[in-house]
Amino acid sequence: MSAPVLVIGEALVDIVGTAVKRNGNGKTKATPGGSPANVAVGLARLGVPTELVTRFGTDGYGDQLGAHLFGNGVQLAPGSVDPNFRTSTATATLDAEGVATYQFDISWEPPALSLSRGCPAVHTGSIATVLEPGAAAIRAFLESVADQPVTVTLDPNARPSITPDPVSTWAAVRQLAALSDLVKLSDEDCEFLRPGIEPADIAAELLTTERTQCVVITRGGKGALGVSRDAQVDVIAPAIQVVDTVGAGDSFMAALIAGLEQRGLLGERRLAGLTAEDLHDIVEYAVRAAAITCTRNGADPPTAAEYTATWGS
């Protein structure tokens, strides 16, 4: 790969606690997070060179983020570390089943966005695509690279606490999806953004745009649905002991991109030639990567070696 995958979006610190006290102890822990930052780490751990465009400060939380990103081999774009910026946080509360809900203290304005020569893919999503003024900068950037030989992937990762109106949020998702080759949604995204609509029908709606070639919808412990213009696959999730679900969707997204990279489908090809077999194998790869994350505390995506040790090659 001649240049790293470019990931654009928020990096923040997850302050994770338990809503149901276990063994009589309620505990909290601050860990690096933010959906795009988690995707960048997941890609790097799977052996895909990655650059993250984000914005965080030089406070204690920012130092923690920087050490985490650098320690995992993620390159930071110029301007991503800003001493005048206060590092954002997300308070994640876990229920008795380990499922997280979030409250955010965040602002978002990225440094200048540019595309390196040879960059095979751009990924964005989550809060960064809906919170102004950064959301407008991302839209403008994706429009500016629409004719470039680069694959664009999107994970809206809807946050109702930040964008409570599903109608306007869905309109924003549709606008960005039309600029993306692959869109990943969760079943929770679907329920919030398009209540009462079947996931396969939501995928079909997104595939009506000229550019979008593939839609993948995760379904938690039930696995995931992958839909392209020519195929539909349904992948069952393996049985695991869930510790928590923090970062599982981000591990899934990273593995989707890594799976496409392994098959030479990024860059100029923009998913052209994606077969039903490719789609099944890539979605299965992502489901299994997410499953590993669910067996661990926090947003802790697997390395390539850990994936192989758990599931084989």
Kinemage of the C-alpha trace (Angstrom):
@kinemage 1
@onewidth
@group {chain A} dominant
@subgroup {mainchain}
@vectorlist {calphas} color= white
{ca met a 1} P 0.000 0.000 0.000
{ca ser a 2} L 1.577 3.279 -1.144
{ca ala a 3} L -0.207 5.545 1.352
{ca pro a 4} L -2.209 5.068 4.542
{ca val a 5} L -5.966 4.864 4.803
{ca leu a 6} L -7.257 8.254 5.957
{ca val a 7} L -9.696 8.241 8.894
{ca ile a 8} L -11.474 11.485 9.801
{ca gly a 9} L -13.320 12.088 13.047
{ca glu a 10} L -13.384 12.449 16.780
{ca ala a 11} L -10.924 11.052 19.286
{ca leu a 12} L -12.087 11.271 22.874
{ca val a 13} L -11.835 9.556 26.231
{ca asp a 14} L -14.543 7.090 27.274
{ca ile a 15} L -15.339 7.305 30.967
{ca val a 16} L -16.868 3.886 31.488
{ca gly a 17} L -18.981 2.995 34.519
{ca thr a 18} L -21.604 0.456 35.540
{ca ala a 19} L -25.274 1.244 35.959
{ca val a 20} L -25.736 -1.986 37.924
{ca lys a 21} L -23.185 -2.417 40.699
{ca arg a 22} L -21.413 -5.737 40.586
{ca asn a 23} L -20.214 -7.264 43.858
{ca gly a 24} L -21.355 -4.083 45.558
{ca asn a 25} L -18.799 -1.894 43.754
{ca gly a 26} L -19.588 0.806 41.228
{ca lys a 27} L -16.448 1.605 39.241
{ca thr a 28} L -15.403 3.994 36.489
{ca lys a 29} L -12.412 3.910 34.157
{ca ala a 30} L -11.127 6.408 31.576
{ca thr a 31} L -10.064 4.787 28.312
{ca pro a 32} L -9.196 6.161 24.848
{ca gly a 33} L -12.128 6.116 22.432
{ca gly a 34} L -14.164 7.891 19.803
{ca ser a 35} L -15.562 5.854 16.937
{ca pro a 36} L -13.205 7.085 14.168
{ca ala a 37} L -10.187 6.839 16.492
{ca asn a 38} L -11.210 3.282 17.383
{ca val a 39} L -11.487 2.431 13.681
{ca ala a 40} L -8.004 3.850 13.076
{ca val a 41} L -6.556 1.733 15.884
{ca gly a 42} L -8.432 -1.329 14.637
{ca leu a 43} L -7.014 -0.870 11.139
{ca ala a 44} L -3.473 -0.391 12.387
{ca arg a 45} L -3.721 -3.495 14.574
{ca leu a 46} L -4.869 -5.480 11.538
{ca gly a 47} L -1.781 -4.351 9.637
{ca val a 48} L -3.285 -1.538 7.543
{ca pro a 49} L -1.257 1.722 7.558
{ca thr a 50} L -3.577 4.427 8.894
{ca glu a 51} L -3.595 8.209 9.352
{ca leu a 52} L -6.136 9.878 11.649
{ca val a 53} L -7.355 13.448 11.235
{ca thr a 54} L -8.811 14.471 14.574
{ca arg a 55} L -8.537 17.165 17.240
{ca phe a 56} L -7.655 16.798 20.903
{ca gly a 57} L -5.745 18.776 23.505
{ca thr a 58} L -2.547 18.454 25.490
{ca asp a 59} L -4.350 17.973 28.797
{ca gly a 60} L -4.215 14.706 30.733
{ca tyr a 61} L -6.896 13.061 28.605
{ca gly a 62} L -5.170 14.266 25.439
{ca asp a 63} L -1.850 12.809 26.565
{ca gln a 64} L -3.635 9.509 27.173
{ca leu a 65} L -5.130 9.587 23.678
{ca gly a 66} L -1.839 10.463 22.023
{ca ala a 67} L 0.025 7.664 23.769
{ca his a 68} L -2.689 5.198 22.793
{ca leu a 69} L -2.764 6.200 19.125
{ca phe a 70} L 1.014 6.389 18.676
{ca gly a 71} L 1.458 3.175 20.624
{ca asn a 72} L -0.798 1.378 18.186
{ca gly a 73} L 0.947 2.715 15.096
{ca val a 74} L -1.649 5.300 14.046
{ca gln a 75} L -0.215 8.345 12.290
{ca leu a 76} L -1.732 11.670 13.355
{ca ala a 77} L -2.372 14.301 10.690
{ca pro a 78} L -0.835 17.746 11.257
{ca gly a 79} L -2.953 19.881 13.579
{ca ser a 80} L -4.640 16.940 15.283
{ca val a 81} L -2.972 17.771 18.622
{ca asp a 82} L -3.908 21.307 19.629
{ca pro a 83} L -2.788 22.826 22.960
{ca asn a 84} L -5.705 25.284 22.775
{ca phe a 85} L -8.296 22.502 22.511
{ca arg a 86} L -9.969 20.720 25.432
{ca thr a 87} L -10.079 16.958 24.919
{ca ser a 88} L -13.620 15.633 24.529
{ca thr a 89} L -15.137 12.899 26.685
{ca ala a 90} L -17.964 10.370 26.511
{ca thr a 91} L -19.455 8.868 29.645
{ca ala a 92} L -20.410 5.276 28.837
{ca thr a 93} L -22.734 3.524 31.277
{ca leu a 94} L -22.974 -0.264 31.076
{ca asp a 95} L -26.113 -2.183 31.913
{ca ala a 96} L -26.172 -5.666 33.430
{ca glu a 97} L -25.559 -7.251 30.000
{ca gly a 98} L -22.567 -5.039 29.250
{ca val a 99} L -24.397 -2.879 26.678
{ca ala a 100} L -23.277 0.762 26.692
{ca thr a 101} L -25.208 4.041 26.550
{ca tyr a 102} L -23.374 7.366 26.164
{ca gln a 103} L -23.452 11.002 27.227
{ca phe a 104} L -21.021 13.337 25.447
{ca asp a 105} L -18.998 16.424 26.310
{ca ile a 106} L -17.589 17.192 22.887
{ca ser a 107} L -16.743 19.871 20.367
{ca trp a 108} L -15.550 19.114 16.848
{ca glu a 109} L -13.588 21.134 14.319
{ca pro a 110} L -10.947 19.234 12.342
{ca pro a 111} L -7.663 20.653 11.094
{ca ala a 112} L -7.278 21.172 7.335
{ca leu a 113} L -8.361 18.122 5.331
{ca ser a 114} L -6.320 16.913 2.369
{ca leu a 115} L -5.855 13.713 0.393
{ca ser a 116} L -2.367 12.219 0.128
{ca arg a 117} L -1.218 10.910 -3.215
{ca gly a 118} L -2.016 7.212 -3.456
{ca cys a 119} L -4.420 7.167 -0.493
{ca pro a 120} L -6.571 4.042 -1.053
{ca ala a 121} L -9.517 4.882 1.211
{ca val a 122} L -11.148 7.538 3.358
{ca his a 123} L -13.301 6.578 6.319
{ca thr a 124} L -15.489 8.848 8.414
{ca gly a 125} L -18.558 8.658 10.588
{ca ser a 126} L -20.161 9.064 13.992
{ca ile a 127} L -20.368 12.426 15.745
{ca ala a 128} L -17.857 14.022 13.378
{ca thr a 129} L -20.346 13.832 10.499
{ca val a 130} L -23.210 15.590 12.316
{ca leu a 131} L -21.630 18.036 14.773
{ca glu a 132} L -20.863 21.462 13.299
{ca pro a 133} L -18.645 23.080 12.274
{ca gly a 134} L -16.674 19.919 11.563
{ca ala a 135} L -19.522 18.136 9.789
{ca ala a 136} L -19.612 20.788 7.059
{ca ala a 137} L -15.854 20.443 6.561
{ca ile a 138} L -16.206 16.686 6.082
{ca arg a 139} L -19.042 17.086 3.576
{ca ala a 140} L -17.016 19.598 1.577
{ca phe a 141} L -13.955 17.348 1.646
{ca leu a 142} L -15.847 14.270 0.424
{ca glu a 143} L -17.371 16.344 -2.368
{ca ser a 144} L -13.899 17.570 -3.327
{ca val a 145} L -12.505 14.019 -3.670
{ca ala a 146} L -15.543 12.549 -5.418
{ca asp a 147} L -13.623 12.140 -8.678
{ca gln a 148} L -10.435 10.828 -7.068
{ca pro a 149} L -9.404 7.141 -7.184
{ca val a 150} L -10.201 6.569 -3.516
{ca thr a 151} L -12.760 4.368 -1.769
{ca val a 152} L -14.975 6.166 0.754
{ca thr a 153} L -16.564 4.333 3.689
{ca leu a 154} L -19.117 5.710 6.153
{ca asp a 155} L -20.403 4.579 9.553
{ca pro a 156} L -23.071 7.044 10.761
{ca asn a 157} L -23.069 5.478 14.260
{ca ala a 158} L -26.115 7.552 15.223
{ca arg a 159} L -26.113 9.232 18.640
{ca pro a 160} L -29.680 10.307 19.545
{ca ser a 161} L -28.392 12.275 22.544
{ca ile a 162} L -26.586 14.578 20.091
{ca thr a 163} L -28.978 14.439 17.108
{ca pro a 164} L -32.421 13.645 18.559
{ca asp a 165} L -34.359 14.290 15.327
{ca pro a 166} L -34.228 11.132 13.184
{ca val a 167} L -35.650 12.819 10.090
{ca ser a 168} L -32.964 15.479 9.781
{ca thr a 169} L -30.268 13.004 10.826
{ca trp a 170} L -31.346 10.539 8.135
{ca ala a 171} L -31.229 13.339 5.561
{ca ala a 172} L -27.629 14.050 6.599
{ca val a 173} L -26.777 10.341 6.416
{ca arg a 174} L -28.281 10.088 2.918
{ca gln a 175} L -26.215 13.079 1.780
{ca leu a 176} L -22.962 11.510 2.966
{ca ala a 177} L -23.952 8.010 1.821
{ca ala a 178} L -24.333 9.343 -1.709
{ca leu a 179} L -20.630 10.259 -1.530
{ca ser a 180} L -19.600 6.848 -0.125
{ca asp a 181} L -18.867 3.479 -1.705
{ca leu a 182} L -19.688 1.481 1.435
{ca val a 183} L -22.069 2.363 4.260
{ca lys a 184} L -22.175 0.465 7.541
{ca leu a 185} L -25.138 0.761 9.910
{ca ser a 186} L -26.158 -1.027 13.093
{ca asp a 187} L -29.630 -2.357 13.775
{ca glu a 188} L -29.898 0.367 16.438
{ca asp a 189} L -29.069 2.992 13.790
{ca cys a 190} L -31.815 1.565 11.597
{ca glu a 191} L -34.387 1.591 14.388
{ca phe a 192} L -33.622 5.225 15.197
{ca leu a 193} L -33.201 6.585 11.667
{ca arg a 194} L -35.844 4.549 9.810
{ca pro a 195} L -38.243 3.084 12.391
{ca gly a 196} L -40.413 0.264 11.111
{ca ile a 197} L -38.346 -0.270 7.943
{ca glu a 198} L -36.661 -3.621 7.394
{ca pro a 199} L -32.829 -3.491 7.274
{ca ala a 200} L -32.727 -5.007 3.772
{ca asp a 201} L -35.082 -2.270 2.562
{ca ile a 202} L -32.892 0.413 4.138
{ca ala a 203} L -29.899 -1.087 2.348
{ca ala a 204} L -31.813 -1.094 -0.944
{ca glu a 205} L -32.705 2.575 -0.423
{ca leu a 206} L -29.056 3.537 0.080
{ca leu a 207} L -27.981 1.525 -2.958
{ca thr a 208} L -30.151 3.660 -5.256
{ca thr a 209} L -27.438 6.335 -5.362
{ca glu a 210} L -24.926 6.213 -8.180
{ca arg a 211} L -21.873 5.761 -5.978
{ca thr a 212} L -22.880 3.462 -3.112
{ca gln a 213} L -21.933 -0.129 -3.943
{ca cys a 214} L -22.381 -1.930 -0.625
{ca val a 215} L -24.326 -1.593 2.632
{ca val a 216} L -23.563 -3.664 5.735
{ca ile a 217} L -25.910 -3.760 8.719
{ca thr a 218} L -24.766 -5.224 12.034
{ca arg a 219} L -27.256 -6.999 14.298
{ca gly a 220} L -25.386 -7.461 17.560
{ca gly a 221} L -25.279 -11.067 18.681
{ca lys a 222} L -27.239 -12.137 15.613
{ca gly a 223} L -24.440 -11.283 13.177
{ca ala a 224} L -24.620 -9.004 10.147
{ca leu a 225} L -26.278 -8.492 6.783
{ca gly a 226} L -24.233 -7.525 3.734
{ca val a 227} L -25.967 -6.170 0.619
{ca ser a 228} L -24.348 -5.184 -2.675
{ca arg a 229} L -25.890 -4.444 -6.055
{ca asp a 230} L -25.551 -8.113 -7.003
{ca ala a 231} L -25.665 -10.100 -3.769
{ca gln a 232} L -27.007 -10.376 -0.240
{ca val a 233} L -25.304 -12.367 2.524
{ca asp a 234} L -26.350 -13.144 6.083
{ca val a 235} L -23.523 -13.965 8.495
{ca ile a 236} L -24.249 -15.470 11.907
{ca ala a 237} L -22.226 -14.279 14.887
{ca pro a 238} L -20.241 -16.862 16.868
{ca ala a 239} L -21.326 -17.711 20.398
{ca ile a 240} L -19.186 -15.794 22.903
{ca gln a 241} L -19.191 -14.647 26.520
{ca val a 242} L -19.853 -10.896 26.296
{ca val a 243} L -17.895 -8.658 28.669
{ca asp a 244} L -19.146 -5.419 27.083
{ca thr a 245} L -19.991 -4.060 23.631
{ca val a 246} L -17.879 -0.889 23.790
{ca gly a 247} L -16.061 -0.432 20.461
{ca ala a 248} L -17.449 -3.600 18.863
{ca gly a 249} L -18.980 -1.726 15.933
{ca asp a 250} L -15.709 0.122 15.372
{ca ser a 251} L -13.757 -3.143 15.336
{ca phe a 252} L -16.291 -4.410 12.798
{ca met a 253} L -15.814 -1.323 10.626
{ca ala a 254} L -12.022 -1.572 10.744
{ca ala a 255} L -12.160 -5.226 9.735
{ca leu a 256} L -14.493 -4.420 6.819
{ca ile a 257} L -11.945 -1.961 5.442
{ca ala a 258} L -9.055 -4.344 6.137
{ca gly a 259} L -10.916 -7.172 4.406
{ca leu a 260} L -11.455 -5.021 1.326
{ca glu a 261} L -7.773 -4.011 1.364
{ca gln a 262} L -6.691 -7.663 1.533
{ca arg a 263} L -8.668 -8.345 -1.663
{ca gly a 264} L -7.374 -5.304 -3.559
{ca leu a 265} L -10.829 -3.683 -3.683
{ca leu a 266} L -9.834 -0.247 -2.376
{ca gly a 267} L -8.528 2.725 -4.338
{ca glu a 268} L -9.319 2.951 -8.040
{ca arg a 269} L -11.531 -0.136 -7.965
{ca arg a 270} L -13.982 1.373 -5.465
{ca leu a 271} L -15.340 -2.097 -4.690
{ca ala a 272} L -15.714 -2.993 -8.379
{ca gly a 273} L -15.585 -6.755 -8.737
{ca leu a 274} L -16.918 -7.414 -5.213
{ca thr a 275} L -18.378 -10.920 -5.509
{ca ala a 276} L -20.915 -12.635 -3.266
{ca glu a 277} L -18.097 -14.814 -1.933
{ca asp a 278} L -15.947 -11.737 -1.215
{ca leu a 279} L -18.858 -10.046 0.531
{ca his a 280} L -19.577 -13.050 2.727
{ca asp a 281} L -15.934 -13.533 3.694
{ca ile a 282} L -15.370 -9.840 4.452
{ca val a 283} L -18.514 -9.570 6.581
{ca glu a 284} L -17.601 -12.787 8.403
{ca tyr a 285} L -14.118 -11.415 9.057
{ca ala a 286} L -15.678 -8.269 10.526
{ca val a 287} L -18.206 -10.190 12.647
{ca arg a 288} L -15.432 -12.284 14.151
{ca ala a 289} L -13.210 -9.260 14.839
{ca ala a 290} L -16.109 -7.566 16.645
{ca ala a 291} L -16.765 -10.744 18.623
{ca ile a 292} L -13.220 -10.689 20.006
{ca thr a 293} L -13.710 -7.082 21.128
{ca cys a 294} L -16.924 -8.056 22.954
{ca thr a 295} L -14.980 -10.569 25.067
{ca arg a 296} L -12.753 -7.786 26.458
{ca asn a 297} L -13.238 -4.604 28.440
{ca gly a 298} L -13.608 -1.388 26.456
{ca ala a 299} L -12.725 -0.538 22.865
{ca asp a 300} L -9.948 -3.096 22.421
{ca pro a 301} L -9.879 -4.324 18.794
{ca pro a 302} L -7.859 -7.434 17.927
{ca thr a 303} L -4.489 -7.521 16.247
{ca ala a 304} L -4.053 -9.665 13.166
{ca ala a 305} L -2.181 -12.210 15.292
{ca glu a 306} L -4.971 -12.313 17.887
{ca tyr a 307} L -7.552 -12.782 15.166
{ca thr a 308} L -5.599 -15.691 13.675
{ca ala a 309} L -5.059 -17.269 17.084
{ca thr a 310} L -8.813 -17.133 17.782
{ca trp a 311} L -10.353 -17.976 14.415
{ca gly a 312} L -7.511 -19.229 12.228
{ca ser a 313} L -6.411 -17.685 8.943
